[in-house]
Amino acid sequence: MIVVLREGATKEQIKKVEHKLLELGFKTHPIYGEFKTVIGAIGDKRNINKNLILSMEGVEEIVPIMLPYKLASRELYKNPTVIDVGGVKIGGDEIVVMAGPCAIEGEAEFIEVAQAVKKSGAKILRGGAYKPRSSPYSFQGLEEEGLKIMSAARAATGLKLVTEVVDTRDVEIVDQYTDILQIGARNMQNFRLLKEVGNGKKPVLLKRGLAATITEWLMAAEYIMSEGNEKVILCERGIRTYETSTRNTMDISAIPVIKGASHLPIVADPSHGTGHTKYVPSMARAAVAAGADGLIVEVHQDPPNAMSDGEQSLTPAEFDRVMKEVSKIAQAVGRSI
């Protein structure tokens, strides 16, 4: 529920209301507006006597949050959330592009791609150190050595880093090296992992599950936020349908739906969304036109010989062309890259 304070409510009155809600077992999330303050109260509403709260000084009204996802909902936070990743702001007017290879294969190769995507305008470097694959015989990543290579690439380029964490036991070490922790599609409902990253302070890029509804996706975000980490970035990466012409079915409509339902920023992954290099540029353009706050694109200097996902990776030259194209789309919708 949302407790709305009267215009002009004092700090002391606000503090007393928040303290009472805490006493009743609620988690509180005060939001200070220019004229009014509201307090989001998350918990079992059976524990509250609404008349008691309404009788407190400074309280104007209590508004129920009807949706199952409370903290992720626009009912609580009306304005879009902008997540600051060391100066790179996701969710504002600028569309942020994350790019790099699916898997980290070696230091020289990774830094080469990092320098190329930075030159084209990417702000965040992606790469997989831990690679959960469909086959146990496929390349599984360099693990900590891969994280060290990412760190070296950040030192060489200044790009921020995003990489996937796949196990609760790895959260601490990945957190040491990266700027954004990614939760992959296969782990979207790994609730112990969601809680673990929720206990941290680093932003979390939460990919949509293979066949997850938007409500299920937002409930996964709620798991993270309910633990105290509200810096969640959603990522649409396509869902599994009956269609076999593409790897997944890229759900462009999810972008405006999320924009209406949640205050959280959303980025699009046209690489996983289509699974084919030739479709990535058009889906990147479509995502920006639909209102995405960013893109995450797979780029490899030699896709035919990539150890993972070469068939959906762009070359640096192709990525540069895509960046020029989506920049024009961004300008047309009043944004920039």
C-alpha positions in Angstrom: 0.0 0.0 0.0 1.0 3.6 -0.3 0.6 6.1 2.5 0.2 9.6 1.1 1.4 12.4 3.4 -0.3 15.8 3.3 1.4 18.7 1.5 3.6 20.4 4.1 3.9 17.3 6.4 7.0 17.8 8.6 10.0 15.5 8.6 9.1 14.5 12.2 5.6 13.5 11.1 6.9 11.5 8.2 9.4 9.8 10.5 6.7 8.9 13.0 4.5 7.3 10.3 7.4 5.3 8.9 8.4 4.1 12.4 4.8 3.0 13.1 4.8 1.0 9.8 8.1 -0.6 10.7 6.7 -1.6 14.1 3.8 -3.3 12.3 6.2 -5.4 10.3 6.2 -3.5 7.0 9.2 -2.7 4.8 9.0 1.0 4.1 10.1 3.0 1.0 9.7 6.7 1.4 9.6 8.8 -1.8 10.1 12.5 -1.4 8.3 14.6 -4.0 8.5 18.3 -4.6 5.2 18.9 -2.8 4.2 15.6 -1.2 5.9 12.6 0.3 4.6 9.1 0.0 5.6 6.0 1.8 5.4 2.6 0.1 4.6 0.0 2.7 5.3 -3.6 1.7 4.0 -6.4 3.9 0.9 -8.3 5.2 -1.9 -5.8 5.1 -3.8 -7.8 7.7 -1.3 -6.5 10.2 -2.5 -2.9 9.9 -5.3 -0.9 11.4 -5.8 1.7 8.6 -7.7 4.0 10.8 -4.7 4.1 13.2 -2.4 5.3 10.3 -5.0 7.7 8.9 -5.4 9.3 12.3 -1.7 10.1 12.5 -0.6 13.7 12.0 0.4 14.5 8.4 -1.4 11.5 6.8 -3.8 12.3 3.9 -4.8 8.9 2.6 -3.9 5.2 2.1 -3.9 3.8 -1.5 -3.7 0.1 -2.0 -1.2 -1.4 -4.5 -3.3 -3.8 -6.5 -0.6 -5.5 -8.5 1.4 -8.5 -7.1 4.7 -6.7 -7.8 4.8 -3.8 -5.5 8.3 -2.2 -5.7 8.6 -2.7 -9.4 5.2 -1.2 -10.1 4.4 2.3 -11.4 1.7 2.5 -8.7 4.5 3.1 -6.2 7.0 5.0 -8.3 5.4 7.2 -10.9 8.6 8.5 -12.5 11.0 6.3 -14.5 14.0 5.0 -12.5 17.4 6.0 -13.8 20.2 3.7 -12.7 23.7 5.2 -12.5 26.4 2.7 -13.3 29.5 4.7 -12.5 28.4 7.7 -14.5 26.6 5.7 -17.2 22.9 6.4 -16.7 20.4 3.8 -17.8 16.8 4.9 -18.1 17.2 8.5 -19.0 17.2 10.3 -22.3 20.4 8.6 -23.5 20.0 5.0 -24.9 22.9 3.0 -23.5 24.5 0.2 -25.6 26.2 -2.8 -24.1 28.3 -4.8 -26.5 30.9 -7.6 -26.7 31.4 -11.3 -27.3 29.1 -14.0 -25.9 32.1 -15.6 -24.2 35.5 -14.3 -23.2 38.1 -16.4 -25.2 41.4 -14.6 -24.5 42.7 -11.3 -23.3 44.1 -9.9 -26.6 40.9 -10.8 -28.5 38.6 -9.4 -25.8 40.4 -6.1 -25.6 40.4 -5.8 -29.3 36.6 -6.1 -29.4 36.3 -3.8 -26.4 38.2 -1.0 -28.1 36.2 -1.5 -31.3 32.8 -1.3 -29.6 33.9 1.7 -27.6 34.9 3.5 -30.7 31.4 2.9 -32.1 29.7 4.3 -29.1 29.1 1.5 -26.7 29.3 2.5 -23.0 29.2 -1.0 -21.4 31.3 -4.1 -22.3 29.5 -7.4 -22.1 31.2 -10.8 -22.0 30.6 -14.2 -20.5 33.0 -15.7 -17.9 30.6 -18.3 -16.7 28.7 -19.8 -19.5 25.7 -22.1 -18.8 25.2 -24.0 -22.0 22.5 -26.4 -23.2 25.1 -29.0 -23.8 27.5 -30.0 -21.0 30.2 -30.6 -23.7 30.1 -27.0 -24.9 32.6 -24.3 -23.8 31.6 -23.3 -20.3 33.7 -20.2 -20.0 37.0 -19.2 -18.4 35.4 -18.4 -15.0 37.7 -16.3 -12.8 40.3 -16.0 -15.4 37.6 -14.5 -17.7 36.7 -12.0 -15.0 40.4 -10.9 -14.8 40.4 -10.4 -18.5 37.3 -8.3 -18.3 39.0 -6.2 -15.6 42.0 -5.7 -17.9 39.7 -4.6 -20.7 38.0 -2.1 -18.4 41.4 -0.7 -17.4 42.3 -0.4 -21.1 39.1 1.3 -22.3 37.2 2.7 -19.4 34.1 0.8 -20.3 31.8 -0.5 -17.5 31.3 -4.3 -17.3 28.3 -6.6 -17.3 28.6 -10.4 -17.0 26.4 -13.2 -16.0 26.4 -14.9 -12.6 24.9 -18.4 -12.6 25.3 -19.7 -9.0 24.9 -18.2 -5.5 28.4 -19.4 -4.8 29.8 -17.2 -7.5 28.1 -13.9 -6.6 30.8 -12.6 -4.3 33.6 -13.1 -6.8 31.7 -11.8 -9.8 30.7 -8.8 -7.7 34.4 -8.0 -7.1 35.1 -7.6 -10.8 32.0 -6.4 -12.6 29.8 -3.3 -12.6 26.5 -5.0 -13.4 25.5 -8.5 -12.5 23.5 -10.3 -15.1 20.8 -12.9 -14.3 20.3 -15.0 -17.4 17.0 -16.3 -18.8 17.6 -19.8 -17.4 17.9 -18.3 -13.9 15.1 -15.8 -14.0 13.2 -17.9 -11.4 16.2 -19.1 -9.5 14.8 -17.5 -6.4 17.9 -18.1 -4.1 20.1 -16.5 -6.7 17.7 -13.6 -7.0 17.8 -13.1 -3.3 21.6 -13.3 -3.2 22.0 -10.5 -5.7 19.2 -8.6 -4.0 21.4 -8.5 -0.9 24.2 -6.7 -2.8 24.5 -3.1 -4.1 25.5 -3.7 -7.7 22.9 -3.1 -10.4 21.3 -6.3 -11.8 20.4 -6.9 -15.4 17.5 -9.3 -15.3 16.8 -11.2 -18.5 13.3 -12.4 -19.2 12.9 -16.2 -18.9 12.5 -18.5 -21.8 8.7 -18.6 -21.6 8.0 -16.1 -18.8 5.0 -13.9 -18.8 5.6 -10.2 -18.1 4.1 -10.6 -14.7 6.4 -13.5 -13.8 9.3 -11.4 -15.0 8.4 -8.4 -12.8 7.8 -10.8 -9.9 11.4 -12.0 -10.4 12.5 -8.3 -10.2 10.4 -8.0 -7.0 12.5 -10.8 -5.4 15.6 -8.8 -6.0 14.1 -5.5 -4.9 12.5 -6.9 -1.8 15.9 -7.8 -0.4 17.0 -4.2 -0.6 18.6 -3.8 -4.0 16.3 -1.7 -6.2 18.8 -1.2 -9.0 17.2 -3.6 -11.5 17.4 -3.3 -15.2 15.1 -5.5 -17.2 16.2 -7.2 -20.5 13.9 -8.5 -23.2 15.7 -11.2 -25.1 12.9 -13.0 -26.8 10.7 -15.9 -25.7 10.3 -19.5 -26.8 7.3 -20.0 -29.1 6.4 -22.6 -31.8 8.3 -20.5 -34.4 11.6 -22.1 -35.6 12.7 -19.5 -38.1 14.4 -17.6 -35.3 16.1 -18.7 -32.1 13.5 -17.0 -30.1 10.5 -14.7 -30.8 11.6 -11.2 -30.1 8.7 -9.6 -28.1 9.0 -5.9 -29.1 5.6 -5.2 -27.5 7.1 -6.1 -24.1 9.0 -2.8 -24.2 5.9 -0.5 -24.1 4.1 -2.9 -21.8 6.9 -2.7 -19.3 7.0 1.0 -19.7 3.4 1.2 -18.7 3.5 -1.3 -15.8 6.9 -0.6 -14.2 9.3 2.3 -13.5 12.3 0.1 -14.1 14.5 0.7 -17.2 14.4 -2.0 -20.0 17.0 -2.9 -22.5 16.6 -5.2 -25.5 18.8 -8.1 -26.7 18.3 -8.5 -30.5 21.1 -11.1 -30.6 19.5 -13.7 -28.4 16.1 -12.4 -29.5 16.6 -13.6 -33.1 19.7 -15.9 -33.1 20.7 -14.7 -36.5 23.1 -11.9 -37.4 21.0 -10.8 -40.4 18.0 -9.9 -38.1 19.9 -8.1 -35.4 20.0 -4.7 -37.1 16.3 -4.5 -37.8 15.4 -5.7 -34.3 17.8 -3.2 -32.7 16.1 -0.4 -34.7 12.7 -1.6 -33.7 13.6 -1.8 -30.0 14.8 1.7 -29.9 11.7 3.0 -31.8 9.5 1.1 -29.2 11.2 2.9 -26.3 14.0 0.7 -25.1 16.4 2.4 -22.7 19.3 0.4 -24.1 20.6 -2.5 -26.2 22.9 -5.4 -25.5 24.5 -6.8 -28.6 26.9 -9.6 -29.3 30.0 -8.6 -31.2 33.0 -10.8 -32.2 35.9 -10.1 -34.5 35.6 -13.5 -36.1 32.0 -14.8 -35.7 32.5 -18.0 -37.8 35.2 -19.1 -35.3 33.6 -17.9 -32.1 33.4 -20.4 -29.3 29.8 -19.4 -28.5 26.9 -17.8 -30.4 28.9 -16.8 -33.5 25.8 -17.2 -35.7 24.2 -14.2 -33.9 27.2 -12.1 -33.4 28.0 -8.9 -35.4 31.5 -8.1 -36.6 32.9 -4.7 -35.3 32.2 -3.2 -38.7 28.6 -4.4 -38.7 28.1 -3.2 -35.2 29.4 0.3 -36.2 26.8 0.4 -39.0 24.0 -0.6 -36.6 25.1 2.1 -34.1 24.8 4.7 -36.9 21.3 3.4 -37.8 19.9 3.3 -34.3 21.4 6.7 -33.5 19.1 8.1 -36.2 16.1 6.3 -34.7 16.9 7.6 -31.3 17.0 11.2 -32.5 13.6 10.6 -34.2 12.0 9.6 -30.9 13.7 12.5 -28.9 16.6 10.5 -27.4 20.3 10.1 -28.1 23.0 7.4 -28.1 
